[in-house]
């Protein structure tokens, strides 16, 4: 792999973490301040743990991106409260997916109405991310997901692609959305060097109901992690390097799903950077 292309992706990295009891300590111990930290939100636990952790990390000097799923917002007053709280904490970047809460907590059943309301509120955040689906969404046709990105382009500043293990699929998806006129920069969703046993333990700690949904929807992930030689972030990036680093791709960096294996993810990143440098 060309050192310059991979180096740029690794320098522009984002670490996705879950708001667990030990997450703050792990981030403080292992994540440099120039790495963006995104904090997920659970339909079981709600937004409070996300907002709390995001605020604490921001105080410690991190650029934090809390997830604000539309389906976890009760109403417009709740949205305004979330905006005020995050702005007071110094947060200027949010990721707004639809979310998995079923049924929704309130009137918002998708991301677009929330994005429109944020624009009406004067665009309180400098950066707003939305979701992209390189692999087919289980409930939504591919053409609909691409159209949704087009509809959101006036209110968002970047796209985060959902987790994908296939470099060919990633490359084809990027080419497809560019042909459709979606020009927002993309942060590629890639799993870090995840150990299957730790991934399973993390899924269990999320909570019984949430864990069941996680395992049901992502059973194929465990097969990929468990198979000898089945998954390596190095190999995925190497195989997709040409398509993913082409100027026309508009890839801004990597969005690494750490599954709270934060120390392991940062060690892997540093090792790759050091190897490229030598």
CORDAGI-V315626 format. One record per run of one state. SS is the DSSP state (h for helix, s for strand, l for the rest). FROM is the first residue (numbers start at 1). TO is the last residue. Records with the same first field share a line. If there is no record, write none. Layout:
BEGIN
SS: FROM-TO + FROM-TO
END
This chain:
BEGIN
l: 1-2 + 12-12 + 18-22 + 31-35 + 40-41 + 43-45 + 47-47 + 60-63 + 68-69 + 73-75 + 89-92 + 96-110 + 121-126 + 133-141 + 153-157 + 162-166 + 180-184 + 192-195 + 207-207 + 218-218 + 227-232 + 246-246 + 250-250 + 258-261 + 278-278
h: 3-11 + 23-30 + 48-59 + 70-72 + 76-88 + 111-120 + 142-152 + 167-179 + 196-206 + 208-217 + 219-226 + 233-245 + 247-249 + 262-277
s: 13-17 + 36-39 + 42-42 + 46-46 + 64-67 + 93-95 + 127-132 + 158-161 + 185-191 + 251-257
END
